[in-house]
């Protein structure tokens, strides 16, 4: 099932292809809204950065949900990590889970860094993934162990900082976006943006060890899926 063009794009004077391309630029690359505005202007498309922001809010979540629905089976090894983010001068924590292939499973922005917050992440993951992992890998934060014993006691839990580089590295794109956006404005805005950003990144992720032909093939396939998701014909 693809997004219904008549329902989603109704009332917009710009073609669906322009909207989808603007949203793709914004969530795919570390670009500010004004940068996307300038890129579109160079192609003769005059649209304000505020309009692009509104497109991101309306269409980004719908695209991300459809990408997630089409996602193939994820790995059975979960890497979990949390990183601090500052929002309006207050400390918040971005919790993220990825599988052994680097696919982002889910994210959760919370004000806590305790067992309750870790348990909330695990329950969200299990509901979204509809299963438990074979192995869960985290750093040495004790909150993970307490949450795992409550939520999924039969799962093997490995706690070692050196084993969790995959989850820690997954935060790097977020840091780049945080700098471009001059920090997130609210926990809700961070949650919405990153939930879409990570799904777009999953779709266009290319294996680093792949050769040039495989990378091109993977990229072409990702663009075909994106065209189906957005209901825009492939150029």
N, C-alpha and C positions, 0 to 999 in steps of 0.2 A: 504494500500500500504506500503510495507516494503522497506527498502533501498536495491537497486540492488547490490548484492555482486560483480558481474562482473565489474560494473561501478566504485564502490567506492573503492574496494580493489585491483583493477587491478594494476599490477606493483610492488606490495609489496611482498617481499619474506617470510615474516612471515605470519602464518595463521591468518585468521580473528578472531579466538577465542583469540589469544594472543593479538592482537591489541585492541580488545574490552575490554579484561580484564585489560590491562594496563590503558586504558582511564577511565574505571570504578574506578579503584583504585585511580587515580589521582584526579578525580572530586568528588568522593564519600567521601573520607576521607582526613583529614588534613595532607597530606603527601607531601614532597618535591619530585621533579623529581628524585633526587638521592636515596631517600627512596624507591620509586617505582622500580627503577633500581635494588636495592638490594633485594627486595622481589621477583622479577622475577628471579634474579640470583640464589636465594636459591632453586627455582624450576627448575633450569637447563636451563633457558631462558636467554641467554646473549644478551643484548641490551643496548645501551648507553642511558643516560638521555636526550641527545639531540634528539635522535630518538623518545623517548617518548614525548618530547615537541612538535615535529612536528606532531606526531599522535594526540595529543590533539588539535592542531590548525586545522588539516584537518578533523578529525572525530568528535570532540566534538560538533561543531556547527551543523553538520548533524544529530547526535544523538539527540541533544536538540530540533531541529526543529521537528523531528518525535515524540518525547515525548510530545511536546506541542500540536501537531496535534491530538494525542490520548487522551489528557487530558479531563476528564469529566467536566461537567459544574461547574464553580467556584461559590463562594458565592456572594450574592448581597450587602455585606457590605465591603467596601474597607477601609483599614487602610494604611495611607501614612506617611512616615517619611523620614528624610534625615540625613545623618551622614557625618562628615568630614573625608576625607582621604588625605594623603599627597603623592604626586607623584612628584619625582625629586625636592623636596623642595618647591613645590607649592601647595596651598590649592585647593582641588576639593571637590565636594559634591556627595555622592552616594545617589540617590533618589530611594526608594523602595516602592512598594505597595504589600500588602498581603490581602487575604480575611479573614473572621472571623474564618476559619478553619486552618489558618496558611499557606495556599498555596501561594507561591510567584507568583504574577501576572506579574510583570515586574520590571526591574531596569533601571536606566539611570544615567550615570556618566556625571556630568556637572561642569563647572568652576564657575557657578553662583548659588546664593541662593536667588532668587528674584521671583517676580510674573511671569516673562517671563519663568524662568526655571520650575516653578511649572506648568504653562500652557502647556509647552512642554511635561511634564510627563503625564498630564491628556489627552492630545490629543493622545499620543502614546498608553496609556491604552485603550482609547475608540476605537481606530482603531484595536487594538489587540483583545480586548474582544467583539467588535461589539455591545456594549450596554453601558448604564450608570448604575451606582449602585443605590441601594435604599437609602443607607446612606454612607456618606464619613466621616471618622474620622481622625483627624489630631491633632497635637499639636497646640500651639497658634501662630505659625508663620503666620503673616498676608498675606504672599504671597499666601497661599492656598486659603484663602477667596477671594482674588482678582481674582485668576485664575478660581476658581469654578464659580464665578458670570459671567465670560466671556464664559467658555466652557460648563458648564452644570448648568445653573441657577435654574433648577427645582429640583435639588438633595438636600436632607437634609444634612447639613454640621454641624458636631459636633466638636467643638474645645476644647479639654480638655486633658492635659498631662496624667492624670491617666487612661484615656480610651484607650490610644494608646500603651499600653505595648506590644501588640502582634507585632506591626510593629517594635518597638524598640528592642525587643528580637530577631527579625529576622536578625538583624545585627551581632549577636554574631558569627555565623559561618564564616562570612566575616572577622571579626577581627582575628579569629584563622588562617585563610588562609593567611591573610596579614602578620602575624608574620612569618609563615613558609616560605613564599615566599620572606621575607625581603623587603616588600613593593612592590606595583605594579610599573611597569616600565614606563607605559604611560596610558593616559585615554582610548585609544583604546584597549590596552591589558587588562585593568581592566574590560571594558565593555564586551569584548569577553569571558574572563574567567568566570565572574560572571553570564553572561547570560546562559552559559552551566552548571555551578556549581549549580545554583538555580533550573534548570529543573531536573537535576539528583536527587537533594535533594527532590524535589516534588514527584518524582516517588517512592523513597524509604522511604518516610515519614511514620512513624508509629504513630497512635494516642497514646498519653501518657497514657490515661485512659484505654486502651485496656488490656485484660488479655493475658496470655502467648500464648494460642491457637490462639487468634485473631491476635496477633503480628506475629506469625509464618506463618499464612495463608496470611496475608498482605505481608510479605516478599517474600513468594513463588510466589505470584501473581506478585509482582514487578519484580522479576527475570525472570518470563515468558515474561513479556512485554519487558524487556531489551533484552532478547534473540530474540524476534521478531523485535525490533527496530534495533539491530545490525546484524540481519540475521545470528545468531550463534545458533546452536542447544543447548538446555538446557542439562546440564550434568546430 
